[in-house]
Amino acid sequence: MTTHEHVPRMTVSALEHAVATTAAQCMTAARAAIDDGSTEALASAQRLRDMVTQLVALASGTVGRRPEAEHASRVMLTRLRAARDRCDYIVDEAEAVLTAPLPLTDDAMAELADDAAAFVRSVAR
């Protein structure tokens, strides 16, 4: 029996909720960094991105524990990885904005705002 077999099913749902919540916070912080040019908001977004990555890794360890729930677990893990990837993307964009020598155009800002809004909507589902 592995250590993961002692983790109750509820914990998997809790991990999913934690990833969604943390990723949404990451997106909000990254958006604040882009809007305000705030290095503090960027640092917060980077920390939150790291937390999302760690939570997804933890969730990955729970997949396959119970064969009867394996498909659902893999679907959940795919959603978590997508949230992690979107979080990575927006933080990378915020890093680029804060280190870019030229200001962002209105079109680029609108595109980033659309990306952030789409992510928050997807997490809220």
C-alpha positions in Angstrom: 0.0 0.0 0.0 1.4 3.4 -1.0 1.2 6.6 0.9 -1.3 7.9 -1.7 -3.7 5.2 -0.9 -4.4 6.8 2.5 -5.5 10.1 0.8 -9.3 10.3 0.9 -11.2 11.0 -2.2 -12.2 14.4 -0.8 -8.6 15.4 -0.8 -8.5 15.1 -4.6 -11.5 17.5 -4.8 -9.7 19.8 -2.4 -6.6 19.8 -4.5 -8.7 20.6 -7.6 -10.3 23.5 -5.7 -6.9 24.7 -4.4 -5.4 24.7 -7.9 -8.4 26.6 -9.4 -8.4 29.2 -6.6 -4.6 29.7 -6.6 -4.5 29.9 -10.4 -7.2 32.6 -10.3 -5.3 34.5 -7.7 -2.1 34.1 -9.9 -4.0 35.5 -12.9 -5.3 38.5 -10.9 -1.8 39.3 -9.5 -0.3 39.0 -13.0 -3.0 41.2 -14.4 -2.3 43.8 -11.7 1.4 43.6 -12.5 0.6 44.3 -16.2 -1.9 47.1 -15.4 0.1 48.9 -12.8 3.7 47.9 -13.7 3.9 46.6 -10.1 7.0 44.4 -9.4 5.3 43.4 -6.1 2.3 42.1 -7.9 4.6 40.3 -10.3 6.5 38.7 -7.4 3.2 37.6 -5.9 2.1 36.1 -9.3 5.3 34.2 -9.6 4.9 32.8 -6.1 1.3 31.8 -6.8 2.4 30.2 -10.1 5.0 28.1 -8.2 2.2 27.0 -5.8 0.0 26.0 -8.7 2.8 24.0 -10.1 3.4 22.2 -6.8 -0.3 21.5 -6.3 -0.6 20.0 -9.8 2.4 17.8 -9.1 0.7 16.7 -5.8 -2.5 16.0 -7.7 -0.5 14.0 -10.3 0.5 11.6 -7.5 -3.1 10.8 -6.8 -4.0 9.7 -10.3 -4.2 6.0 -10.8 -4.7 5.1 -7.1 -8.2 3.7 -7.7 -8.7 2.0 -11.1 -12.5 2.6 -11.0 -11.9 6.4 -10.8 -8.9 6.6 -13.1 -10.7 8.2 -16.1 -12.2 10.9 -13.9 -8.9 11.5 -12.3 -7.1 11.9 -15.6 -9.8 14.3 -16.8 -9.4 16.3 -13.6 -5.6 16.3 -14.0 -5.9 17.5 -17.6 -8.0 20.5 -16.3 -5.4 21.2 -13.6 -2.6 21.1 -16.0 -4.5 23.5 -18.4 -4.9 25.9 -15.4 -1.2 25.7 -14.7 -0.3 26.3 -18.3 -2.6 29.4 -18.4 -1.1 30.7 -15.2 2.4 30.1 -16.6 1.4 32.0 -19.8 0.0 35.1 -18.1 2.9 35.3 -15.6 5.4 35.0 -18.5 3.5 37.8 -20.2 3.6 40.0 -17.1 7.4 39.3 -16.8 7.8 40.4 -20.4 5.7 43.5 -19.9 7.7 44.6 -16.9 11.0 44.1 -18.6 9.9 45.3 -22.1 11.7 48.5 -23.2 8.5 49.7 -25.0 5.1 50.2 -23.6 2.4 47.8 -24.5 -0.1 48.9 -27.2 -3.7 49.1 -26.4 -4.3 46.0 -28.6 -1.8 44.0 -26.6 -3.3 45.1 -23.3 -6.8 44.2 -24.6 -5.5 40.7 -25.6 -4.0 40.1 -22.2 -7.2 41.3 -20.5 -9.2 38.9 -22.7 -6.8 36.0 -21.8 -7.1 36.8 -18.1 -10.9 37.1 -18.2 -11.2 33.8 -20.2 -9.1 32.0 -17.6 -11.0 33.3 -14.6 -14.3 32.2 -16.3 -12.8 28.8 -17.0 -11.8 28.4 -13.3 -15.2 29.5 -12.1 -16.9 26.6 -13.9 
